[in-house]
Amino acid sequence: MKDTRPATVHGSRAEWRDETLVLHGDSAQGDSSSVVPPIYYSATFRATDAADFVEMASTPRHSTYYTRYGNPTHDRVAAIVAELEGTETALLTGSGMGAISTTALSLLKAGDHLIAQTRHYMATAKLFDELLPRLGVEVSLVEQSDADLIEASLRAETKLIMLETPANPTLVLTDLRRIASMARPRGILTVADNTFASPINQKPHALGIDIVVHSATKALGGHHDLMAGVICCSNALAERIWATHIILGSVLSPMDGWLLLRGVRTLSLRMARINDNALELAAWLERHPMVERVYYPGLSSHPQHDLATRQMTGFGPVIALAVRGGFEAASRFVASLSLAIQAVSLGGVHTLVVHTAAMWAGTMTESQMRDANIVPNLVRLAVGLEHIDDLKRDFDVALNAI
Ligand SMILES: *Cc1c(COP(=O)(O)O)cnc(C)c1O
């Protein structure tokens, strides 16, 4: 097929803003004249001759050899997300947990020490609490809001620091710049899960973090349809992680890679609306008589609001709120919402809501919940794209039904 792309582009990629990058950040990839790239729905790719086959089989991250190794559709998404995060490259996985576990398992071995946070996404916490210790990795879980405590936990054997900010359940932040600056000179790698913020609101690599991971199931995909993960880092680290990735096999399907590409095109637009909606709703909820407390990094009442304004440019979809009353009151509130859908996940087009304590009632004891700061009346909102007035009305009716 004829390549009809212009030979020169006005302005350099380095000058483009996020709104342009999501649309054109993949323009150097592929060879098609179609405006929308094709899906390479193929598990395997043809070699032209024997020498070509040798090259395909021996080149790391080859995009047309075998889809577990790489796929041209995925390369497009990876190019855009890497541009947004400011890293050399990105690697796609079949889920956010695929990105996180593949990264950890490729960079750690028995005897190494890992520092992680006391509060992480639940499956990530299980990786650090259960799976990595079983493989002989020593793990210290440190209160993430206290960078001094993290510094005091560093050891000669510390190889990796895993961070996630903002984090469940009360949107606690981690000071990315400070932790990167203590890790870099000691040769310790840092990883940040940037899912809650999205690359539109927070760019951990610019603050010195080595590897940025995402559950692309959330804001990057943005439509509550696909599952995917992304690992953003240098070419050298990506090659190292990829070598483990092809063993663990958390592979994204070409169809989901293509849907993710379509979702990413509107990321900056969606996040702008989500940021506006969530900030306005959080401020409104804080004034509502049936609300005891609101946790949102964009509010001046957030204990780390200063840090939030230093390391974030917008505050994302997730709001936690404690309603007046206990478990039953929170249950009634959630059940009385009609626009907000009772479902897990975040960062997509629809507003979702979960009663946090109910989510964990089957798997955690009450004392474990207390340790994790999960109070019975806590509710988590993931704000979507609805009109703010309609959202306020929905929440007002449900709060008054408590
Ligand atoms: C959802 C999520 C994950 C896990 O991602 P999946 O795509 O569900 O595997 C990891 N970290 C955070 C912060 C998440 O919200």
The ligand as an SDF file (V2000), in Angstrom:
LIG
                    3D

 15 15  0  0  0  0  0  0  0  0999 V2000
   -7.4420   -1.4710   38.4410 C   0  0  0  0  0  0  0  0  0  0  0  0
   -6.1180   -1.1630   39.0110 C   0  0  0  0  0  0  0  0  0  0  0  0
   -5.0530   -2.0640   38.9060 C   0  0  0  0  0  0  0  0  0  0  0  0
   -5.2160   -3.4080   38.2510 C   0  0  0  0  0  0  0  0  0  0  0  0
   -5.4940   -3.2900   36.9040 O   0  0  0  0  0  0  0  0  0  0  0  0
   -6.3300   -4.4030   36.0600 P   0  0  0  0  0  0  0  0  0  0  0  0
   -6.3740   -3.8090   34.7170 O   0  0  0  0  0  0  0  0  0  0  0  0
   -7.6500   -4.5480   36.7480 O   0  0  0  0  0  0  0  0  0  0  0  0
   -5.5220   -5.6700   36.1500 O   0  0  0  0  0  0  0  0  0  0  0  0
   -3.8310   -1.6910   39.4210 C   0  0  0  0  0  0  0  0  0  0  0  0
   -3.6490   -0.5080   40.0380 N   0  0  0  0  0  0  0  0  0  0  0  0
   -4.6520    0.3690   40.1800 C   0  0  0  0  0  0  0  0  0  0  0  0
   -4.3830    1.6520   40.8720 C   0  0  0  0  0  0  0  0  0  0  0  0
   -5.9170    0.0690   39.6830 C   0  0  0  0  0  0  0  0  0  0  0  0
   -6.9110    0.9510   39.8380 O   0  0  0  0  0  0  0  0  0  0  0  0
  1  2  1  0
  2  3  1  0
  2 14  2  0
  3  4  1  0
  3 10  2  0
  4  5  1  0
  5  6  1  0
  6  7  2  0
  6  8  1  0
  6  9  1  0
 10 11  1  0
 11 12  2  0
 12 13  1  0
 12 14  1  0
 14 15  1  0
M  END
$$$$
